[in-house]
Amino acid sequence: LKEKKIIIFGLVVGFSLFLVYLFLFYVPLYSSKADLFIRNIPKNDIVTQYDGGSAIKSESGYSNPLFNMVQIFKSDDMSTRLYSKLSKGYPADLKKFGVKSQKSWQNLYPTLVKVGIEPSTDVLKVSFNWVNPKNSEMVFEEVIKEFKNFNLEIGKSVETKQRKYLDK
């Protein structure tokens, strides 16, 4: 009889802890996924560079340009750009995450976005988690749009540096 009481008490306490967690601390996340094909990736020549090499070198030191794209997705600059837009458009959703400042958003953002490279292709697999199912797709589209804008700015700066190098 004592053992049965202990087991029943344990089950009641466990179930009540589950309910407390479910209603007070659990934040459900809704995932959005996409495959992004990255066009015009510069390829290195196998034997030698016939065009004399690029005037612009990768600052990361990695030869895979898709790795650089993954780092752009997870960068603090990207999260800052997103925070400025999301704080205006979706403040209630940010409040559900417990985001009160840009710094707390920068700490949370890398856990929300997952980016991988599909082997032997020029495709990035992007997954983004959001708290509100109604806004999930719109926020994901905003993430992709900001990535494209950021990537375009980088491309323009590279073209500008190449033009200045050629002018010299």
Helices and strands as residue ranges (DSSP letters): H 2-20, I 21-25, E 30-37, H 65-73, H 76-89, H 91-97, H 102-112, E 113-117, E 123-130, H 136-167
